[in-house]
Amino acid sequence: MQGKLNNTALWTLAADAATTTFTDDRIGLETALHWSPTTVNAAAIVASMYVSETSRKNGEVTISHTNNSNTDKIFRITFHG
């Protein structure tokens, strides 16, 4: 891996929805997520994004976010823990 950590992913939030569920084997009940927007439309909704404790499962997380029709709400996600 040349010193890299294998703890990132590129995710796109759903259009016309208030939540998006992601599955990844690296997600655990205590995993913290850090997201960095990669588009203007993604950056515009960062303040509305959160993960409730009840939406966490091993291997899955649901992110709540602004509901709009933009299809390019793309984020680089980093997993911790």
KOLKEPA-228112 format. One record per residue: residue number from 0; x, y, z of N, C-alpha, C, CB in turn; residue in three letters. Coordinates in Angstrom, 2 decimals. Glycine has a CB too. Layout:
N
VEXRO:n:nx:ny:nz:cax:cay:caz:cx:cy:cz:cbx:cby:cbz:res
VEXRO:NUM:X:Y:Z:X:Y:Z:X:Y:Z:X:Y:Z:ALA
...
//
This chain:
81
VEXRO:n:nx:ny:nz:cax:cay:caz:cx:cy:cz:cbx:cby:cbz:res
VEXRO:0:0.81:-1.20:0.00:0.00:0.00:0.00:0.86:1.26:0.00:-0.93:0.00:1.20:MET
VEXRO:1:2.15:1.13:0.09:3.08:2.25:-0.01:2.78:3.35:1.00:3.05:2.81:-1.40:GLN
VEXRO:2:2.46:2.98:2.26:2.23:3.96:3.31:0.82:4.52:3.36:3.17:5.06:3.15:GLY
VEXRO:3:-0.09:4.04:2.51:-1.47:4.55:2.52:-2.32:3.70:3.45:-2.06:4.55:1.08:LYS
VEXRO:4:-3.51:4.20:3.81:-4.31:3.56:4.85:-5.53:2.78:4.39:-4.74:4.57:5.78:LEU
VEXRO:5:-5.96:2.85:3.16:-7.14:2.13:2.68:-8.38:2.45:3.52:-6.88:0.63:2.69:ASN
VEXRO:6:-8.61:3.75:3.79:-9.78:4.13:4.58:-10.55:5.28:3.93:-9.35:4.53:5.98:ASN
VEXRO:7:-10.57:5.31:2.60:-11.32:6.35:1.89:-12.24:5.74:0.84:-10.35:7.34:1.24:THR
VEXRO:8:-13.23:6.52:0.46:-14.17:6.12:-0.59:-14.74:7.38:-1.23:-15.31:5.21:-0.02:ALA
VEXRO:9:-15.27:7.23:-2.43:-15.95:8.32:-3.12:-17.43:7.97:-3.14:-15.39:8.53:-4.58:LEU
VEXRO:10:-18.27:8.82:-2.52:-19.71:8.56:-2.43:-20.49:9.71:-3.03:-20.12:8.35:-0.97:TRP
VEXRO:11:-21.60:9.37:-3.66:-22.53:10.36:-4.20:-23.85:10.23:-3.45:-22.74:10.18:-5.75:THR
VEXRO:12:-24.32:11.36:-2.90:-25.60:11.35:-2.19:-26.74:11.28:-3.19:-25.73:12.59:-1.30:LEU
VEXRO:13:-27.83:10.66:-2.78:-28.99:10.46:-3.65:-29.67:11.80:-3.97:-29.99:9.51:-2.98:ALA
VEXRO:14:-30.12:11.92:-5.22:-30.93:13.07:-5.63:-32.38:12.81:-5.24:-30.80:13.34:-7.16:ALA
VEXRO:15:-33.11:13.87:-4.98:-34.54:13.79:-4.65:-34.80:12.87:-3.45:-35.33:13.30:-5.86:ASP
VEXRO:16:-33.91:12.90:-2.47:-34.06:12.09:-1.26:-33.42:12.85:-0.10:-33.41:10.68:-1.44:ALA
VEXRO:17:-33.90:12.59:1.11:-33.36:13.24:2.31:-32.34:12.37:3.03:-34.50:13.59:3.26:ALA
VEXRO:18:-32.16:11.13:2.58:-31.16:10.25:3.16:-30.51:9.41:2.06:-31.78:9.33:4.25:THR
VEXRO:19:-29.29:8.99:2.34:-28.59:8.07:1.44:-27.91:7.02:2.32:-27.53:8.83:0.54:THR
VEXRO:20:-28.13:5.76:2.00:-27.53:4.66:2.75:-26.36:4.10:1.97:-28.57:3.56:3.06:THR
VEXRO:21:-25.24:3.92:2.68:-24.04:3.36:2.08:-23.67:2.08:2.81:-22.87:4.37:2.11:PHE
VEXRO:22:-23.20:1.11:2.06:-22.69:-0.12:2.65:-21.21:-0.25:2.33:-23.47:-1.34:2.14:THR
VEXRO:23:-20.47:-0.67:3.32:-19.03:-0.86:3.16:-18.57:-1.70:4.34:-18.24:0.51:3.08:ASP
VEXRO:24:-17.84:-2.75:4.10:-17.37:-3.64:5.16:-16.51:-2.92:6.19:-16.59:-4.77:4.57:ASP
VEXRO:25:-15.96:-1.78:5.84:-15.09:-1.05:6.77:-15.86:-0.22:7.79:-14.17:-0.14:5.99:ARG
VEXRO:26:-17.19:-0.14:7.67:-18.01:0.64:8.59:-18.40:-0.22:9.78:-19.28:1.18:7.87:ILE
VEXRO:27:-18.14:0.30:10.96:-18.54:-0.36:12.20:-19.43:0.56:13.01:-17.31:-0.78:13.02:GLY
VEXRO:28:-19.92:0.07:14.14:-20.81:0.86:14.98:-20.15:2.13:15.52:-21.32:0.03:16.13:LEU
VEXRO:29:-18.85:2.10:15.69:-18.12:3.24:16.25:-17.34:4.03:15.18:-17.17:2.76:17.33:GLU
VEXRO:30:-17.50:3.71:13.93:-16.75:4.37:12.87:-17.16:5.83:12.75:-16.96:3.65:11.53:THR
VEXRO:31:-16.17:6.71:12.73:-16.41:8.13:12.48:-16.17:8.37:10.99:-15.48:9.04:13.37:ALA
VEXRO:32:-16.98:9.23:10.42:-16.85:9.57:9.00:-16.47:11.04:8.86:-18.17:9.28:8.23:LEU
VEXRO:33:-15.55:11.31:7.98:-15.19:12.69:7.65:-15.43:12.84:6.16:-13.69:13.02:8.03:HIS
VEXRO:34:-16.23:13.83:5.77:-16.52:13.99:4.35:-15.98:15.31:3.84:-18.02:13.92:4.09:TRP
VEXRO:35:-15.46:15.26:2.62:-14.95:16.43:1.91:-15.69:16.54:0.59:-13.40:16.34:1.69:SER
VEXRO:36:-16.39:17.65:0.37:-17.12:17.80:-0.88:-16.17:17.93:-2.06:-18.04:19.03:-0.81:PRO
VEXRO:37:-16.57:17.35:-3.19:-15.74:17.45:-4.40:-16.42:18.24:-5.50:-15.39:16.05:-4.91:THR
VEXRO:38:-17.64:18.73:-5.24:-18.36:19.56:-6.21:-19.00:20.74:-5.48:-19.45:18.72:-6.97:THR
VEXRO:39:-19.40:21.75:-6.23:-20.06:22.92:-5.65:-21.38:22.52:-4.98:-20.32:23.99:-6.74:VAL
VEXRO:40:-22.15:21.66:-5.64:-23.43:21.24:-5.05:-23.23:20.42:-3.78:-24.23:20.44:-6.06:ASN
VEXRO:41:-22.17:19.68:-3.69:-21.86:18.95:-2.46:-21.48:19.93:-1.35:-20.71:17.94:-2.70:ALA
VEXRO:42:-20.65:20.89:-1.68:-20.22:21.88:-0.68:-21.41:22.67:-0.13:-19.19:22.84:-1.29:ALA
VEXRO:43:-22.42:22.90:-0.95:-23.57:23.71:-0.54:-24.43:23.03:0.52:-24.41:24.03:-1.74:ALA
VEXRO:44:-24.32:21.71:0.69:-25.19:21.01:1.64:-24.46:20.42:2.84:-25.92:19.91:0.94:ILE
VEXRO:45:-23.18:20.68:2.97:-22.40:20.09:4.06:-23.02:20.37:5.42:-20.96:20.62:4.04:VAL
VEXRO:46:-23.50:21.58:5.65:-24.06:21.94:6.96:-25.30:21.12:7.31:-24.40:23.42:6.99:ALA
VEXRO:47:-25.97:20.54:6.31:-27.19:19.78:6.58:-26.92:18.29:6.80:-28.16:19.95:5.44:SER
VEXRO:48:-25.70:17.84:6.65:-25.40:16.41:6.70:-25.10:15.93:8.12:-24.21:16.11:5.79:MET
VEXRO:49:-25.69:14.78:8.46:-25.39:14.16:9.74:-25.73:12.67:9.69:-26.16:14.86:10.89:TYR
VEXRO:50:-25.17:11.93:10.64:-25.45:10.49:10.79:-26.02:10.30:12.19:-24.16:9.61:10.57:VAL
VEXRO:51:-27.27:9.87:12.28:-27.86:9.62:13.60:-27.35:8.27:14.11:-29.42:9.64:13.53:SER
VEXRO:52:-27.27:8.15:15.42:-26.77:6.91:16.02:-27.67:5.73:15.68:-26.67:7.06:17.54:GLU
VEXRO:53:-28.96:5.97:15.47:-29.89:4.86:15.17:-29.78:4.38:13.73:-31.32:5.29:15.45:THR
VEXRO:54:-29.06:5.13:12.89:-28.92:4.72:11.48:-27.66:3.92:11.22:-28.93:5.94:10.58:SER
VEXRO:55:-26.90:3.62:12.27:-25.64:2.89:12.13:-25.86:1.39:12.30:-24.62:3.38:13.15:ARG
VEXRO:56:-25.20:0.63:11.45:-25.14:-0.82:11.57:-23.73:-1.24:11.17:-26.24:-1.54:10.68:LYS
VEXRO:57:-23.33:-2.41:11.56:-22.05:-2.91:11.05:-22.17:-3.06:9.55:-21.65:-4.27:11.73:ASN
VEXRO:58:-21.28:-2.40:8.82:-21.27:-2.49:7.37:-22.20:-1.53:6.66:-21.60:-3.86:6.96:GLY
VEXRO:59:-22.88:-0.63:7.41:-23.86:0.25:6.77:-24.06:1.52:7.59:-25.21:-0.47:6.59:GLU
VEXRO:60:-24.25:2.63:6.90:-24.55:3.90:7.55:-25.49:4.69:6.65:-23.25:4.71:7.85:VAL
VEXRO:61:-26.41:5.43:7.28:-27.32:6.30:6.52:-27.00:7.74:6.86:-28.81:5.97:6.85:THR
VEXRO:62:-26.75:8.53:5.82:-26.46:9.95:5.98:-27.72:10.73:5.66:-25.27:10.39:5.07:ILE
VEXRO:63:-28.15:11.58:6.59:-29.26:12.50:6.34:-28.69:13.77:5.72:-30.06:12.83:7.67:SER
VEXRO:64:-29.45:14.34:4.79:-28.93:15.51:4.06:-30.07:16.28:3.40:-27.90:15.09:2.99:HIS
VEXRO:65:-29.75:17.42:2.83:-30.72:18.24:2.11:-31.30:17.46:0.95:-30.07:19.54:1.61:THR
VEXRO:66:-32.61:17.57:0.79:-33.32:16.92:-0.30:-33.43:17.90:-1.47:-34.74:16.43:0.15:ASN
VEXRO:67:-32.69:17.63:-2.54:-32.80:18.42:-3.77:-32.52:17.53:-4.96:-31.83:19.64:-3.74:ASN
VEXRO:68:-32.67:18.07:-6.16:-32.55:17.25:-7.37:-31.14:17.17:-7.92:-33.46:17.80:-8.43:SER
VEXRO:69:-30.18:17.78:-7.27:-28.80:17.74:-7.78:-28.26:16.31:-7.75:-27.89:18.67:-6.95:ASN
VEXRO:70:-27.65:15.91:-8.85:-27.12:14.54:-8.96:-25.61:14.48:-8.74:-27.46:13.97:-10.32:THR
VEXRO:71:-24.99:15.62:-8.50:-23.53:15.64:-8.35:-23.10:16.02:-6.93:-22.91:16.62:-9.35:ASP
VEXRO:72:-23.79:15.49:-5.94:-23.41:15.72:-4.54:-22.39:14.64:-4.17:-24.67:15.68:-3.57:LYS
VEXRO:73:-21.15:14.86:-4.61:-20.10:13.85:-4.53:-19.12:14.23:-3.42:-19.36:13.70:-5.88:ILE
VEXRO:74:-18.80:13.24:-2.58:-17.91:13.45:-1.44:-16.81:12.41:-1.40:-18.70:13.44:-0.14:PHE
VEXRO:75:-15.65:12.83:-0.96:-14.57:11.91:-0.60:-14.78:11.64:0.89:-13.11:12.50:-0.92:ARG
VEXRO:76:-14.98:10.39:1.27:-15.26:9.99:2.65:-14.03:9.29:3.22:-16.51:9.05:2.72:ILE
VEXRO:77:-13.70:9.64:4.47:-12.64:8.96:5.19:-13.24:8.28:6.41:-11.51:9.97:5.60:THR
VEXRO:78:-12.90:7.02:6.62:-13.39:6.23:7.76:-12.33:6.25:8.86:-13.71:4.76:7.33:PHE
VEXRO:79:-12.78:6.39:10.10:-11.87:6.34:11.26:-12.51:5.46:12.32:-11.57:7.77:11.82:HIS
VEXRO:80:-11.78:4.47:12.76:-12.25:3.63:13.85:-13.00:2.41:13.44:-13.08:4.40:14.73:GLY
//
